[in-house]
Amino acid sequence: MRKTMTTIALFAAVSASVALAPTSQAAPGPAAPTPAAPTPAAPTPAAPAPAGKKLSGKTVFLDPGHQGSAAGYSLSKPVPDGRGGMKPCQTTGATGVNGVMEHTVNWQVAQLVKGALESQGARVVLSRNDDTGWGGCIDERAAAANRSGANVAISIHADSSSTGSDPGKSGFHMIVPRLPVPDKQADAVQRGEGRKASTTMRDAFKKAGFSPSNYVGAVDGIQERSDIAGPNTTHVPLVFVEMGNMANPTEVKALSAHDGQLTYATAITDGALNYLTGSTAGSGLLGPADNRAAPGPEGAGLGGLLPGIQQMMRSGDLSGITTFMVGPVADAGSEILKAMLAVVYGLFGGKLPI
C-alpha cells in the first residue's frame, strides 16, 4: 500500500478479478443468458456459521445495488414495481463526480460488510457474485432475499443529486416504503421489523459521525417512497441504505477510498449487529478513544482504533497495521476490523501486511 498508489486505481485494477473469501456466495449466473427471459438470481446455501459468535444462527442478505454491465440482458426490460406499475429491470447506477461508478462502490462496501458479519458468525448471502456479471432484475433480487430466509436484508446504494458537482447537498438516508404496501406480507414486515431495522441503521450512521441527508426531503435520515420495488416486495426486514451523495466531491472521495469505505462498512455492520442482537454497542470501533473505560457492557470496545488504522493507511504506515493484524483478537471489534482489513488487502492482490 504505497503512498503513490491511488485508491481508485487499486480498486479498479483488482476488484473485478480477485476472488475473496468463498464462504457465502450468491448463485452463479446463467451459463447462456437470454435477454428476453433472464433467469432469476438464486443464492446458493452458505456454509453453516461457526458457533459461539454474536451472530451465530443469523442470516443476512446483502444486495450491492446495481451492477457493472447488462451482461447480455436487457436492463430496460419492464418488471413489476410492487404497486401495480412497471420499472426498468436494472441499471448500472450513478456515476460519481470523480468518475467512480456507484455499482463498484456498492460492491466494495458490501464485501467489507460481508467479511465483518461473517467474522461474527453470520451466514451472508449476496445478490450478485461480482461487479461485472449479471446480478438479476430488481424483482429477482427481492425474490432472492425472500428465499434466503434472512433475518435482515440490506441493500447498499449511493445516491447522486446531479450529473455535475453539487457540494451543497450531502448526507445519508434510509429509504422505507410508503404505507400501505399492496403486498400484504411485505406491508406487515416492512411497517414493523423493516422500519425498526431501518431506524436502527439510521442511528448507527449518526453514531458513526455521518449526517442525515439535507436534500431528498428525508426526515432525520428516513425517506418514505412508493417507487422503489425492493421495499414493496421484500418479505424479510429490509434496510435500503443510501450512503451519501456521489455528486458531492467530499462524500464521493470518502465513498470511493478504501479508508473511507471502512467507515461506511463499519456503520452498516454496527446497524446490523444492533438490530440482530438488540444492543446499541455495535462493534465499538467508532466510539471515543476512552470507550473502554465506560461503565457496563456497552462500554467495552475499541473506540478510536478504526480512525487510527485509517490514518496509518493514508500515511502508508504498514508497520502499525502489521502489528495490529498479527496481534491477538481482543474482542469482537478487533475481530471485525481484522476481517475488513483482510478484504481490503484481498482487493490489493490477496496479500496481508505480514
N, C-alpha and C positions, 0 to 999 in steps of 0.2 A: 504494500500500500504506500507507494512513494508519493511525495508531495506533488510531483509533476503529473500524476495520474488524475484525471478528472473523473468524477463520479459518473457522469453521463456516458463518457467513452467506455468506462469499465463495464457498466451495466449493459450497454448496447452491444459490446463485443461478446459477452459471455452469457448473459441471462437466458438467451434463447437456446443455448447449446449445452449448458452444464446441467447434469442430472443431479437433483437434490435428493434429500432423504426419501427413500421409496416406501415409507411406512403406510401412507394413506393417500392413494391417488384416485383421481376420477377415472371412469372407464375410458379406454382408448376410443378415439373417434372412428367412424365407419371407414372400412377399407376402401370402398368405392362410392364416394359421395354423389348423390343425385340431387341437383339443385331443386327440383320440383317437389321432392319429398324427403327432407332431411330426417335422419334417424335421431330420435330424442336422446339427449345425454343420459347415460345410465351409470351412476357411480358404482364402482366395484366395492365389495365388502373390504373394510380395512382390517388390519391385524388387531387382535384383542389388545386393549390398553393394559399397561402394567398396573398391578395393584398397588395400593398404599399411597397414591398420589391425590392431590386436591381434586382433580377432575376424572379420576378413575370411574369408569362406567358411564361417562358423559360423551355424547356425540355432538360435534359442531360441524355444520355445513358452511363452508366458506365459498363465496362467489366473488372471484376477482372480476369486477364488472367489465363488460365489453370484451373485445378480442382483437387480435392483431390483423386479421385478414378475413375475407369471405371464404377462403379455403374451398372454393368450388361451389359454394352455396349462394343463394340469393339473400342478401341482407335486407332487401326491401320487401321480401315476401310478407304479406299481411298475416298476423296471428292475433288471437283474441286478447283483449286488454283487461278482461275480467269485469267489464262494466257494460258489456253488450256491443262494444265497438271493436275496432281493429287497430293494430300498431305495426310498424316495421319489425321484422323478426329480430334484428340485432344491429348494432353499429360498432364502429371501431373507437368511439368515444371522442372526447375533446382533445385538442392539441394545445399544449401549454405555450405561453408567450415566449418561452425559451426553446420551443421546438420539441419538447418531450411529449410523448403520447400518453394519454390517460390510461389506456389499457395496460401499458407497461408499468406505470406507477402502481396501478391496482394489483397487478400480478406480483410485483416485488414486495409490496407491503403484505400481501396475503401470504407469501412464502415465509416472511418473518413471523407473522401471527401463527401460522401453521406449526412452525418449529417451537414457538413458545408454548402453545397449548398442548402439543404432544409431549413436551417435557414435563407437563403436569398430569399426564395420563389420559388426556382426551383422545378420542377417536375422531380424526378430522377427515371429512370428505370434501373434495374440491369439485367445483362445477366444470372446470376445464383443466386439461393436462399441461398446457404450456401457454406461451404468449404468441404463438404463431399459427396454430391449427384451429380447427373448428371447436367451438365450445357450446353450441346449442342456442336456439332462439330463447327469447325471454320467457315464454311459456314453458319451454322444455326445462329450463333451469329451475323454475318454480316446482315443476313436477318432480325433478330430481331431488330437490330439498324435501318434498313430501315423502318420497320413497325412502330417503335416508333415515327417517325417524329421528331426526336431530332434536336435541334439547333446545337448540337455538340455531338459527341460520343468520349469517352475517354477510351482507352484500356490500362490497367495498368499492367506492367510487371517489372521484374528484371532480368537482364542478368547474364550470367556466362561464363567466359573466359576459365575455366579449371575445371577439377574434383578435383584438389588439390588447395592448397593455391597459389595465384597469386597476391601478394601485389603490383606489379609494374603497374598493369592495373586497371584503375579506371574511374569513371565518368558516367554521364547520356547521353542519346541521344534519339532523336525522329526519328522514322522510317517513311519515306514517300515513296510512290510508285515511281518507276522509270517510267517516262512518255515516250510514251503514254501508257495508260491502255486500253486494248481491250474493256472493258465495257465502252461505251461512256458516260453514265451518271456518273459512278464513276470517269472517267477521268476528266470530266468537273468540278465536285465538288472538287476532291482532288487536282487538279492543281491550283484551285482558293482558295475557302474558307478553304479547308483542309490544304493547305500549310500555309495559313495565321494563322489558329488556331495552327498549329504545331510550327510555328515561335514564336507566342505569348507565348506558353507554354515553349519553349526553353528560352525565355527571362525571364520568371518568375522563372525558375530553376536557372538561373545565378544570378538573383537579390536575390534569397534565399541563395546564397553562394555556390551552387553546381557547380562543374567544368565539362565542357563537356568531353565526353569520349576521352581517349587517345589511344584506342586500336582497334576500329572497322572500322577505315577508315572514320569516320564521319567528316564532315566539320562544325566546330563551333556548334557541338551538333545536326546536322541534317545528317541522313544517308539515302541514296536512296537505295531501294531494290526492286527487282521484285518478290521475292519468298514468300512474306507474303500475305496470302489470304485476310485478312481483308481489307487493303487499296485497293486491286484490285476489290473488290465487294461491298464496302460500298457507299451508295448514299447520306449520310449526311456527313458533315465535320468531319473528323476523326483525332484524335491525338493518336498516338501509342507511349506510353511512356516506355522507358527502364530506370528505376530509378537509377540503379547502378549495380556494379559487385559483385555478391554473392560469387565469388572466392577471393575477396579482403577482408581480415579479418576485416579491419576497416569499410568498407562500409557495409558488411553484418551485423556487430554488430549494426550499425545505422538503417539498414533496418528492423531488427527483434526486436528492442527495442521500447517500447511504446513512450518514449520521442523522439527518432529519427524519428519514423513514423509520429509524429505530424508535423515535419518539411517537410517531403516529401508530406504529405497530404496538408499542407498549400501552398506549391509551386504549386501543381496541382490545388487547389482551386483558387489561385491567377491567374493562367493561364486561367482557365475557366471564372472567373469574368472579367478579362481584355478583353478576346475575345468577350464575350457576351454583355459587356457594352461599349466597345470601349474606355476603360480607361487604364491607366497604374498604377493606385493606388493599385490594389489588395485589400487585407484585411488590409494592414498596419502592420501586426503582426511581420514581419521580418525585418522592417526597423531599422534605428538607434534610439537610445533611445530618442533623441530630435526631433523625427519626427513630433510631434505635433506643433513645433514652425516653421515648414517650411511654406512658404507663399502659399496661394491659396488652393483650394480644394484638390489637390493631396497631400498636406502635412498633412491632417487630418488622424489620425490612431493611432495605439497602438504600435509604434515601440519599440522594446526591451521587450515587455511584454511576448511573447512566450518564449524567452530564459530564462527569469526569472521563468516562470512557470515550464519549463523543469528542471531547477536547483532544484526547490522545489520537483519535482517528484523524482529526483535522490537522494535527501537527505532524503526523507520521511517526508518533512515538510507539513503535512496536514493542519496546521492552516492557512498558507498563501494561499493554494489552496482553502480552505473553505471560506476565506474572499472574494476571487475573485468570487467563484461560487454563493455565496448568495448576492453579491453586485449588484447594478443596471447595466443595459446594457447601456454602454456609447455610443456605436456606433456599426456599423456593425462588426468591428474587434472583439470586446468583445463578440458579439453575436455568431460569428463564432467559437471563441475559446471555449466558454462555450458549444456549440453544440458538438465539437470534444471531449472535456473532458467528456461529458455525455456518449459518445460512449466508451471511454476508461474505465470509471467506469462501464459501462454496461458489458464490457468484463470481468471485475473483479467481477462479481456476481450481477450486476444490482444495485449497491449501489453508491450514490453520497456521497462526503465527507461532509455531513451536518447532 
